[in-house]
C-alpha cells in the first residue's frame, strides 16, 4: 500500500516492507488468495523474450513461462488466475525479482554464482557463450584486434563484465561502451560508433535476423564465456521453486520442450519471419540428459 502523504523515506520503507511481505507469503499462497502472477519480460532479447509487431511479449522463454504459469494455476486452484506482464531491462531484471515485483523473469538471464546470492534459477533452457557482432566488411576475428577501439555491450549483462575484466587483467586497451539495450548496441555497430558488440551469440544471431539489413553484420570470434540461461525466480520461495523445477524437468525429459526449441530457433519467427537456423548445441543436449538447476559456474 502506498500513501502519497508519506515523506520519501517513509514511502521507501513501506514499499520495502511490502516486497518482503509478498516474498514471505510465497507466490503460490498469494495466487491462492486471488493475487496476480507477474511475468517479467525483455523487449529485445530475440528469440527468448521480445515484443512482436503488435507490442506483445513473445519468445522461447515466454512460451516456457506460460507453461509454468499453467502449472501454477492448477496447483493453486486459481481457475481465473490473472497474468500481468512487466517489461524489464538487463540492468534492472535482478532487482525486480529480488524486490518481489515479478514472480518469474522470462528472458535470457545467465545463472551464475554472483546472481544466486540474490535470486534463484530453475533448470537452464539454453546454453550459449559470448562472441562478437561486427560489420560484414570487418576483418576482426579476435577481441585482441580491437585494442584502442570502441567495443559495446549491454549494461547489466555477464558479457559486459567479462570484457571489462579482460580489459583490466590483460591490458587489452578496449574502449568499452555500455548500451541501455541490445538494439542500441546493434545501432552503434551499424553506425560505426563501435567496432564490435559483445553478447551471447544466440542473441546476436537473433538481432541480425530481425534487422532491416541482415547481410550487413556477422558473428565472429571464439567463445569468451559459457552462459547457462535460465528463468529467474525469487530466492527463498521453496514451494514455487520446487514446482517450477519439476515442470522444467518434465518438459525436458518428456521432450515437450523440443517443439518449442524448433519453433524459435529453426523456423521463421516474428516480426520479420526469418529463421535463425540454430540447431541445438551438443552442450545443451548433454546437459538435458540429466536436467538440473545446478550449474558449475
LOLOTOR-15111 format. One record per residue (C-alpha): residue number from 0; x, y, z. Coordinates in Angstrom, 2 decimals, always signed. Layout:
<recs>
NUM X Y Z
...
</recs>
This chain:
<recs>
0 +0.00 +0.00 +0.00
1 +1.37 +3.41 -0.95
2 +0.36 +6.69 +0.71
3 +1.16 +9.96 -1.05
4 +1.22 +11.77 +2.28
5 +4.24 +9.84 +3.49
6 +7.67 +11.51 +3.21
7 +10.12 +9.93 +0.77
8 +11.90 +7.80 +3.37
9 +8.65 +6.52 +4.83
10 +7.34 +5.59 +1.41
11 +10.56 +3.75 +0.58
12 +10.39 +1.79 +3.85
13 +6.75 +0.91 +3.26
14 +7.45 -0.34 -0.25
15 +10.38 -2.40 +1.00
16 +8.24 -3.94 +3.73
17 +5.52 -4.72 +1.19
18 +8.01 -6.51 -1.03
19 +9.36 -8.52 +1.92
20 +5.80 -9.40 +2.95
21 +4.99 -10.68 -0.54
22 +8.15 -12.80 -0.59
23 +7.49 -14.14 +2.93
24 +3.96 -15.12 +1.96
25 +5.14 -17.01 -1.10
26 +3.92 -16.72 -4.67
27 +1.66 -19.80 -4.54
28 -0.12 -18.59 -1.40
29 -0.61 -15.18 -2.94
30 -2.14 -16.71 -6.08
31 -4.45 -18.87 -3.96
32 -5.66 -15.67 -2.29
33 -6.59 -14.15 -5.65
34 -3.32 -12.39 -6.44
35 -1.96 -11.93 -9.96
36 +1.01 -13.83 -11.38
37 +3.59 -11.33 -12.66
38 +5.87 -12.31 -15.54
39 +8.87 -10.06 -16.23
40 +9.92 -9.97 -19.87
41 +12.51 -8.36 -22.10
42 +11.76 -6.19 -25.13
43 +14.60 -7.11 -27.49
44 +16.15 -10.43 -26.40
45 +15.30 -12.30 -29.60
46 +14.27 -15.14 -29.68
47 +13.88 -15.58 -25.92
48 +11.71 -12.63 -24.95
49 +10.83 -9.65 -27.11
50 +7.92 -7.66 -28.50
51 +6.15 -8.66 -31.71
52 +4.70 -6.21 -34.25
53 +1.63 -5.72 -32.01
54 +3.76 -4.97 -28.96
55 +3.03 -8.30 -27.26
56 +5.78 -10.19 -25.39
57 +6.67 -13.38 -27.27
58 +9.57 -15.82 -27.49
59 +11.03 -19.12 -26.37
60 +11.33 -18.13 -22.71
61 +7.85 -16.59 -22.79
62 +6.39 -19.89 -24.05
63 +8.15 -21.72 -21.22
64 +6.89 -19.22 -18.65
65 +3.33 -19.68 -19.88
66 +3.74 -23.45 -19.41
67 +4.94 -22.78 -15.88
68 +2.05 -20.37 -15.31
69 -0.43 -23.10 -16.20
70 +1.16 -25.46 -13.66
71 +0.98 -22.72 -11.03
72 -2.69 -22.12 -11.88
73 -3.52 -25.81 -11.47
74 -1.50 -26.20 -8.28
75 -3.19 -23.23 -6.60
76 -6.66 -23.97 -7.94
77 -6.89 -20.38 -9.17
78 -9.18 -21.03 -12.11
79 -9.29 -17.36 -13.12
80 -5.64 -16.53 -12.38
81 -4.64 -13.22 -13.97
82 -1.20 -12.83 -15.57
83 +0.43 -9.40 -15.57
84 +3.38 -8.61 -17.83
85 +6.20 -6.35 -16.62
86 +8.90 -5.17 -19.05
87 +12.45 -5.18 -17.67
88 +15.91 -4.31 -18.92
89 +19.18 -6.14 -18.42
90 +20.10 -3.53 -15.82
91 +17.03 -3.92 -13.56
92 +15.82 -7.51 -14.07
93 +17.53 -8.91 -10.93
94 +16.22 -6.07 -8.78
95 +12.66 -6.63 -9.98
96 +12.75 -10.29 -8.91
97 +14.69 -9.62 -5.71
98 +12.18 -6.97 -4.60
99 +9.19 -9.21 -5.35
100 +7.80 -7.04 -8.15
101 +7.70 -10.04 -10.51
102 +7.43 -13.77 -9.88
103 +9.27 -15.17 -12.91
104 +11.71 -13.46 -15.28
105 +11.24 -14.84 -18.77
106 +14.31 -13.91 -20.74
107 +17.94 -14.70 -21.45
108 +19.49 -14.39 -18.00
109 +22.67 -16.28 -17.10
110 +22.58 -18.42 -13.96
111 +25.84 -17.73 -12.13
112 +27.13 -17.75 -8.56
113 +27.06 -13.98 -8.13
114 +23.39 -13.75 -9.11
115 +22.41 -16.76 -7.00
116 +23.30 -14.68 -3.94
117 +20.19 -12.58 -4.66
118 +17.78 -14.68 -6.74
119 +17.05 -18.30 -7.68
120 +17.09 -20.04 -11.05
121 +15.37 -23.08 -12.46
122 +16.77 -25.62 -14.95
123 +18.60 -23.90 -17.86
124 +16.64 -23.67 -21.11
125 +19.66 -22.73 -23.22
126 +23.45 -22.77 -23.10
127 +25.35 -20.19 -25.10
128 +28.52 -18.10 -24.98
129 +29.59 -14.54 -25.68
130 +31.09 -13.70 -29.08
131 +31.36 -10.57 -31.22
132 +29.00 -8.98 -33.74
133 +30.81 -6.84 -36.31
134 +30.01 -5.23 -39.63
135 +30.15 -7.63 -42.58
136 +33.21 -5.91 -44.07
137 +35.19 -6.05 -40.80
138 +38.45 -8.02 -40.71
139 +38.25 -8.52 -36.95
140 +38.22 -12.11 -35.70
141 +39.68 -11.73 -32.17
142 +38.94 -9.39 -29.28
143 +42.63 -8.50 -29.05
144 +42.48 -6.97 -32.53
145 +40.19 -4.23 -31.15
146 +42.87 -2.58 -28.98
147 +42.26 +1.14 -28.78
148 +38.83 +0.86 -30.42
149 +35.26 +1.14 -29.18
150 +33.56 -2.09 -28.11
151 +29.95 -2.05 -26.94
152 +27.99 -4.40 -24.68
153 +24.69 -4.12 -22.82
154 +24.59 -2.69 -19.31
155 +23.88 -5.26 -16.58
156 +24.99 -8.32 -18.59
157 +27.62 -11.01 -17.99
158 +29.46 -10.32 -21.30
159 +29.97 -6.69 -20.27
160 +31.63 -7.81 -17.03
161 +33.78 -10.32 -18.91
162 +35.21 -7.84 -21.39
163 +35.77 -5.35 -18.58
164 +37.75 -7.99 -16.67
165 +39.73 -8.99 -19.76
166 +40.45 -5.34 -20.41
167 +41.82 -4.75 -16.91
168 +43.60 -8.07 -16.35
169 +45.21 -8.43 -19.77
170 +45.55 -4.75 -20.71
171 +43.67 -5.23 -23.98
172 +43.10 -1.44 -24.13
173 +39.47 -1.65 -25.25
174 +37.29 +1.46 -25.07
175 +34.14 -0.06 -23.59
176 +30.71 +1.48 -24.20
177 +27.67 +0.48 -22.15
178 +24.41 +0.39 -24.12
179 +21.00 +0.52 -22.47
180 +19.71 -2.43 -24.51
181 +20.68 -4.78 -27.34
182 +19.05 -2.70 -30.06
183 +21.05 +0.35 -29.05
184 +24.27 -1.67 -29.13
185 +23.48 -3.02 -32.60
186 +22.77 +0.52 -33.80
187 +26.17 +1.68 -32.57
188 +27.92 -1.01 -34.62
189 +25.75 -0.21 -37.64
190 +26.61 +3.50 -37.39
191 +30.30 +2.86 -36.80
192 +30.49 +4.36 -33.30
193 +31.54 +0.89 -32.07
194 +33.63 -1.70 -33.89
195 +32.05 -4.72 -32.19
196 +29.15 -5.72 -29.95
197 +29.99 -8.45 -27.41
198 +26.97 -10.50 -26.31
199 +25.64 -14.10 -26.18
200 +25.92 -15.35 -29.74
201 +22.33 -16.57 -29.92
202 +21.10 -13.06 -29.13
203 +23.44 -11.64 -31.77
204 +22.05 -14.01 -34.39
205 +18.53 -13.02 -33.36
206 +19.31 -9.33 -33.70
207 +20.85 -9.87 -37.14
208 +17.90 -11.92 -38.36
209 +15.40 -9.27 -37.26
210 +17.37 -6.27 -38.56
211 +16.38 -4.50 -41.80
212 +19.75 -5.48 -43.36
213 +20.93 -8.88 -42.05
214 +23.72 -9.04 -44.65
215 +25.38 -6.01 -43.03
216 +26.57 -7.99 -39.98
217 +28.31 -11.19 -38.96
218 +29.23 -13.00 -35.73
219 +32.92 -13.81 -35.23
220 +35.49 -14.95 -32.70
221 +35.89 -17.67 -30.12
222 +33.58 -18.06 -27.15
223 +34.57 -15.71 -24.34
224 +32.14 -17.23 -21.82
225 +29.84 -20.18 -21.19
226 +26.34 -18.98 -20.37
227 +23.61 -21.28 -18.97
228 +20.41 -19.27 -19.46
229 +17.52 -19.93 -17.07
230 +14.24 -18.47 -15.85
231 +14.77 -16.42 -12.70
232 +12.52 -16.52 -9.62
233 +12.58 -15.21 -6.03
234 +15.20 -16.62 -3.70
235 +13.80 -18.48 -0.69
236 +10.37 -19.36 -2.14
237 +10.86 -23.12 -1.77
238 +7.35 -24.15 -2.83
239 +7.46 -22.12 -6.06
240 +10.95 -23.31 -6.94
241 +10.10 -26.96 -6.38
242 +7.03 -26.70 -8.61
243 +8.87 -24.82 -11.36
244 +11.88 -27.17 -11.26
245 +9.65 -30.24 -11.50
246 +7.82 -28.85 -14.54
247 +11.03 -27.81 -16.31
248 +12.48 -31.29 -15.76
249 +9.25 -32.85 -17.04
250 +9.27 -30.66 -20.16
251 +12.84 -31.74 -20.90
252 +12.65 -35.46 -20.11
253 +9.30 -35.85 -21.93
254 +10.81 -33.89 -24.86
255 +7.85 -31.49 -24.79
256 +10.41 -28.69 -24.84
257 +11.84 -29.76 -28.21
258 +8.95 -28.42 -30.37
259 +9.33 -25.09 -28.56
260 +13.03 -25.06 -29.40
261 +12.29 -25.85 -33.04
262 +9.65 -23.12 -33.22
263 +12.00 -20.37 -32.06
264 +15.42 -21.48 -33.31
265 +14.76 -23.40 -36.51
266 +11.59 -21.93 -38.02
267 +10.75 -18.39 -39.20
268 +9.84 -16.15 -36.29
269 +8.19 -12.74 -36.00
270 +8.41 -9.92 -36.73
271 +10.46 -10.43 -39.93
272 +9.58 -14.15 -40.34
273 +13.27 -15.04 -40.69
274 +14.62 -18.32 -39.28
275 +17.68 -18.26 -37.01
276 +18.54 -21.80 -38.21
277 +20.36 -22.67 -34.97
278 +20.36 -26.44 -34.30
279 +20.59 -27.48 -30.67
280 +24.21 -27.48 -29.46
281 +25.91 -30.55 -28.06
282 +26.34 -28.63 -24.78
283 +22.58 -28.27 -24.34
284 +21.82 -31.83 -25.48
285 +24.31 -33.24 -22.99
286 +23.06 -31.03 -20.16
287 +19.48 -32.08 -20.79
288 +20.33 -35.78 -20.41
289 +20.29 -35.14 -16.65
290 +18.41 -31.82 -16.25
291 +19.19 -29.94 -13.07
292 +19.19 -26.41 -11.71
293 +22.77 -26.92 -10.53
294 +25.37 -25.35 -12.83
295 +29.17 -25.27 -12.29
296 +29.54 -21.51 -12.64
</recs>
